Amino acid sequence: MLPLYRQDFSAHLSVHGRLPALHRAALIHEIDAAGIRGRGGAGFPAAVKLRSVAPGRSIVVANGCESDPFSSKDRALLELAPHLVLDGIQVAAQAVGATEAFLCLHDRTRSVQAALAERRDATPVKLITVPPRYVASEETALVRFLATGDARPTGKSPRPTERGLRGRPTLVQNVETLAHFALVARTGADRYRATDLVTVTGAVTRPGVLEVPADTPIATILARAGGSVAAQAVLIGGYGGTWMPRSLADPLPLGREPGLSSLYLLPEPSCGIELTANVLSGLAAESARQCGPCMFGLPAIAADFADLLTGRDSTGRLARRLPLLSGRGACAHPDGAVRLAASALRVFAADVRAHLTSGSCRARAGVA
């Protein structure tokens, strides 16, 4: 799916051929049979989402914002294979009977603009620049931004598939997911071979985006990126992801944990509690400030982690606060922060004890 160099429309067609004309039921059946799930972090079955969109007056929104600093897979895809994403938008439009489509990005890349200029699609695609904020790429925030210019989530009900932009059913789908739609439409589920784009950073000699077969073990991915054998912990899924000890993470396939397809291998010596505290502070600053868990809960747990770094025992407060935040927000923003914080307390328990007993851990003290 991801070529070594950017493909213009002619090169794209020479590799993939033109899209076949398929009816809604046939397209959704193939996507279902291929087992495609959303690649934006939630992992929701794509066919279920497609079936929930009433056909005829619907709208397609392609989400290429990629707000998580640990992920650059969507940017790589849009830079190197923009036509595959644009094909996927057309497939989605066929599947839900859409007459309008939007491609939402934080930056108007020349690659995407050039690709749009090369095409004349049945469903025109409008390129939209979205503010570079973390919560701005949440699906209800994108719909709200398109309608009002305010890129904040609107809550969990009704979903955009039921009532979205201008009150019409709206499919919001990640650009990598859409690229897989384009592949399945051409090959059918029987010949489709699922792959994942994964961003690998941290203690690796070859950081960047890799394309790997689905269910590739994390150890194999890290080895391809030249991962350090000394690194003991890995963050799976970015800002809203999960810390795991390297020994437990290595045999797992990437999609086992919630979050984006990203791996951050913690360098040695480094303090996982310090990095987590910085991320939680960033998540608190990115709050939409619309509900209690975001307005008050996220700054509170960020402050609790800051206290840990200076030797003040906030573990009791965290034990009480974290369960109160999960599932309570207007969007999933607090859930990711809770998942990250709870996993850090488990994986870096020894560092927590060191901070509480001596005010610092081995990494911060400069001890290897």
Secondary structure, DSSP 8 states (H G I E B T S, - for coil): ---SS---HHHHHHHH-------HHHHHHHHHHTT-B-TTTT--BHHHHHHTS-SSS-EEEEE-----TT--HHHHHHHH-HHHHHHHHHHHHHHHT-SEEEEEESS--HHHHHHHHT---SS-EEEEE--S-GGGGSHHHHHHHHHHS--S---SSS-TTTS-GGGS-EEEEEHHHHHHHHHHHHHHHHH---EEEEEEEESBSS-EEEEEETT-BHHHHHHHTTB-TT--EEEESGGG-EEEEHHHHTTSBGGGSSS-SEEEE--SS--HHHHHHHHHHHHHHT----SHIIIIIHHHHHHHHHHHHTT---HHHHHHHHHHHTT-SSSSHHHHHHHHHHHHHHHTHHHHHHHHHHSS-TTTTT--
